[in-house]
Amino acid sequence: MGRLSTLFDPETVAVVGATDREGAVGRAILENLRDEFAGRVVPINPSRDEVLGLECYPDATSAPPLDLAVVVVPPEIVIESIRDLAEAGTENVVVITAGFSETGSEGAARERRLREIAAEHDLNVVGPNSLGIMSTPNGMNATFGPESALEGSISFMSQSGAFITAVLDWANDQGIGFRDVVSLGNKSVLDETDFIREWGDDPDTDVIIGYLEDIGDGQAFLEAAREVTTETPIVLVKSGRTDAGAQAASSHTGAIAGSERAYEAGLEQAGVIRARSVQELFDYARALSGLPEPESDGVAVVTNAGGPGVLTTDAVGDSRLAMASFTDETIDRLAEAMPDEANVYNPIDAIGDADVERFAEALEIALEDPNVGSAIVVAAPTAVLPYDDLAETVIDELEAHETPVVACLMGGERAREAEATLRESGVPNYFDPSRAVAGLDALARFRDVRRRTVAEPEAFDVDRERAREILARTKRRSDNRLGVESMDLLEAYGIPTPAGEIVDDPDRAREVAEGIDGDVVLKIVSPDISHKSDIGGVKVGVADEDVYDAYEDIVARARTYQPDATIVGVQVQELLDLESATETIVGVNRDPQFGPLLLFGLGGIFVEILEDTSVRVAPIGEDEAREMVDEIRAAPLLRGARGREPADVEGVVETIQRLSQLVTDFPAILELDVNPLVAGPDGVQAVDLRLTVDPDELDTEEP
Amino acid sequence: MGRLSTLFDPETVAVVGATDREGAVGRAILENLRDEFAGRVVPINPSRDEVLGLECYPDATSAPPLDLAVVVVPPEIVIESIRDLAEAGTENVVVITAGFSETGSEGAARERRLREIAAEHDLNVVGPNSLGIMSTPNGMNATFGPESALEGSISFMSQSGAFITAVLDWANDQGIGFRDVVSLGNKSVLDETDFIREWGDDPDTDVIIGYLEDIGDGQAFLEAAREVTTETPIVLVKSGRTDAGAQAASSHTGAIAGSERAYEAGLEQAGVIRARSVQELFDYARALSGLPEPESDGVAVVTNAGGPGVLTTDAVGDSRLAMASFTDETIDRLAEAMPDEANVYNPIDAIGDADVERFAEALEIALEDPNVGSAIVVAAPTAVLPYDDLAETVIDELEAHETPVVACLMGGERAREAEATLRESGVPNYFDPSRAVAGLDALARFRDVRRRTVAEPEAFDVDRERAREILARTKRRSDNRLGVESMDLLEAYGIPTPAGEIVDDPDRAREVAEGIDGDVVLKIVSPDISHKSDIGGVKVGVADEDVYDAYEDIVARARTYQPDATIVGVQVQELLDLESATETIVGVNRDPQFGPLLLFGLGGIFVEILEDTSVRVAPIGEDEAREMVDEIRAAPLLRGARGREPADVEGVVETIQRLSQLVTDFPAILELDVNPLVAGPDGVQAVDLRLTVDPDELDTEEP
């Protein structure tokens, strides 16, 4: 696959399947191209000599050299057409034709062939089942949609063609422009990851936005997006967030949705700003496409309208931003410049009779305050405040101070022209103060993404070979689950476990107990018994002299309870001081898109009832592991709330990283739970373990 | 104060302080009235014979009889002017003039005089510091704002005049109409409660909306709103939600914000639908002003656009609504009517080539499904789908089925005319699917409000006189706090407490312990020691024979720890079985606007760290008390999660109600905490108590 620049900036574009038949897609595309495209348009159709006044060629071989071909022939001959194009040297193909993987097994076979031929000839293929692509600098509208995009710096991809047509008509109305637009279709070859890479390298794309229903390869996307977002913001609507939505998405594009929590974590880790609605998508994109980066989170509000000023302040309170606290100098300067009735604290209420000059003064003073990182001008229409002049003032102040300013010149007709003026200088105007704040919030979020450093996962010194051997035990058994008998897996990865052993006779149990300080815990070990306590399979605080009897009792109970259960033995384990410790859980499962997903929470009700957990896509480094601990609501308990001694949080953080390394090293681990991981003041101990392994996958791994 | 109908429908309106001076407020109002008002406009100004061509009178007495006077004279002569008006028989006055309580002590005194004169003459006074009022049926624009409202069925009040001007220009652009509009100003006489009552009685007001920064008398508002919302929806933006916003509101209107949690609870109990932004306010109002009530929460989505259909489904998933599950009959009918590629499950994807007829068929079939309570038509623009015809179809289907339908005909210019058509028939069109869902969600919420029955608080048989005597103990002490020594207060209100007594010598302690089954708990009783456990002031599980020594030890520790602490004695209390019980907390404090606020939560980390609490304004009945228990996140713990025996939830519910009765009976109780209220399987027990009393307030209460 070559670079995609030619896809968006071809000199010659062919429409394969061009026709002048009214209502035909092949005509609509040709018309769109003919009307505005700066390059040459070549219709290809063996049964025509001319289409819409353009010379028509029977096939690619006989046509002039083509940089891009848009294919709208019937599904049965798409493959043939593409082979013809490839042989004629065309590298970029957009397949509009539907009837591929979205329609059943025959279509799926056709799509496989399409992928093969693309790989063979190193083709850039968009689609199939695509609305087409656009690129405004050269006026290329290679879609069959009813609208062309205005020129701008937003590049836009969508997994739904209708989403593009719905948005374009509205965007044109709002004066929102685009650079490149892609309808991704079935994403058989080029997908979201390819386009963010391309636009990440494009100096003329200020923001990448997208509507996606799934992400094919989550890990690849995450890696690419991390790199791209060091320079270019990515804002996505990922639909199918809710159960109902995921079901609808699946019946729409056949996308396997994967878990929403995986997307939430993966997109966050990737540095993607996520929008929940079309409006949010563009509210964010408008702010991100034209404004400088805010130096700090302090927002100044300048208004002539008390109520809307309060509403704006509320919205700032809801966001990650904060109302800037003005310096004394700022307050003195404002007090001097404003009338007595004005409020010179933030929000600055320049009161109802404020003219443009007073707004300019207030805004200038605010922007010169070192605590102000961005500003919002909120205005209600009055007789003394021509919005057009106010718009010019906002632009001047923004340019003079290189601090982001957004506008909320409230009104309808009255605000229209000012809005256009602002837009031309990259300043978004929002009718609703809360949306203006959301715009600034997106700017601050992107600044944080750009500035963050994602630490490389640490490579701990582990015994990988021993781990492999332990996991390989599943090959010799009918059962692919491992339990507490495989605690040495954790030891191999340097995760502390309590002293103890699994034994299969009562005398040995007593021996082990005698080698352990203090009383012990006895637990039945059986892959078939999940609720060990319920059947009396656990005894806590057993003195050495009682261990023999306790062993016999536990085994007897297990046999009575579940005669056909495989009993591996009884675990004799050091009794931990749970009084001063907190039980935590670290789990892993595999998401179809993002791969291994780490989960952290406190044990018991916190996970089971309050669902207070944090999630990350593995592998993760130290910072992300620490975030996982800090972002659960119950985190203060670990940190020593309510007079407790703080737990060894660093030990928890390290254990999460080591487990991240383990599941990254072994894709064969399908699920894993350390429950509990007991975190006390002096360290952590993994007390119990369960995992599920795919033994076949184990064979395919590097030794 | 008389009925307000004349305020909004006067025949003769005076402008007191009318002038033809350019830029003067007195001129702006006169012009607004003169231009459109159906009645007679009378300028009053002693130094003019004529203003803007209208005959001018020197004062109210010499003018013709006035139904309404708008006062714009300087603040110093406002009172005089109003007296003149009152004496001439005018009952309705709007005071535009500023310079009252918002400006300091002189202004505050002036406002007190205004209130007195209004009371004396039974006047309806709007303001002072008001933008004015409007009523569209008679074309009355008695404001100095630049815009008049379109006619409609939304009545609108605002505590910010700028909010009105900001909104009107936009609303006119959107074609949103109003019935009455009031700028509340300082609310010296007429306030939000008066207007919701008035509009609740007005058959031509379909929805009441408002922007408020505070609610003066929360209890009165709650009572009125409860009544009004059985017929008419109320949607409010209450600003100052966040700390920063509350501070801004306070400096804007001098409003004492009260706690956000009190507003949240009070407005919810009042049946008010709360909006967080201007856009939400109108998104809700548009749906509530023209659509029938949904019979159920099942939503059908009909679309030609897969992606937007999925987005709509996500938005439904986020709301209180649910995607309707179609009957087999519906699915069969859809399968017959739609092309093969269509999705006949909900969301119905009629696919990209759907024409108006196909939409009509799909919508009709969906609306006939008994599981469908409302529907959304989501469309992306295509060549075969004229939006204007689609709009007509939506209206026809809505009218035929009396089921609410909202539209999301996406686009800009292309949707404009259809939007107007829909609006005329009361169907809102939203660009963003999530906003369309929010509109339907508001409809469902209002249906629930309308249908709910708020049980009258139960009047338990209590010993009120004994409670008064206990509270009166604070009169004989320098300290207005009561503690565990006043547990008999709870007994007087029928709330169970553990067996026990407060004693002041060790022999008596032992006697009491012997009278109690099993071991006991000893606790130091002192208003000055709050963390009893920390100083060894609590001993749990003391055997009778150890009680003497334990008593001595506890007292000694207290004396050492805090030599100047008043020690009331030592509490000897029954030892409760905490193993099978859950500690809960019931608290009360007083909100400046809403009065007594009840709080419920589980003890320990749940309240302190997770802030998992529920709140209601007292008094409450059984349903609301039960809601308080059910809505905390940890509620399943009480209900018997994780194999525990369920606690006596009914006992908790009754205790909350009895405390509600106690704090309602005694406004003198400023704060009260029952912590813990231990809820076990066999009942509840209030183990500890703290309260703060205002002894002076006690004297003013009815015996």
Interface residues (C-beta under 8 A of the other chain):
Chain A: G23 A28 T103 P146 E147 S158 Q159 S160 G161 A162 F163 T165 A166 V167 D169 W170 A171 N172 D173 Q174 Y211 E213 V237 S239 G240 R241 T242 D243 A244 G245 Q247 A248 A249 S251 H252 T253 R276 S277 V278 Q279 N304 A305 G306 G307 P308 G309 V310 L311 T313 D314 A315 V316 G317 D318 A322 M323 E341 N343 Y345 P347 D349 G352 A379 A380 P381 T382 A383 M410 G411 G412 E413 R414 A415 F431 D432 P433 S434 R435 D534 G604 I605 E608 I609 L610 D612 R633 A634 P636 L637 A641 R642 G643
Chain B: G23 A28 T103 P146 E147 S158 Q159 S160 G161 A162 F163 T165 A166 V167 D169 W170 A171 N172 D173 Q174 Y211 E213 V237 S239 G240 R241 T242 D243 A244 G245 Q247 A248 A249 S251 H252 T253 R276 S277 V278 Q279 N304 A305 G306 G307 P308 G309 V310 L311 T313 D314 A315 V316 G317 D318 A322 M323 E341 N343 Y345 P347 D349 G352 A379 A380 P381 T382 A383 M410 G411 G412 E413 R414 A415 F431 D432 P433 S434 R435 D534 G604 I605 E608 I609 L610 D612 R633 A634 P636 L637 A641 R642 G643
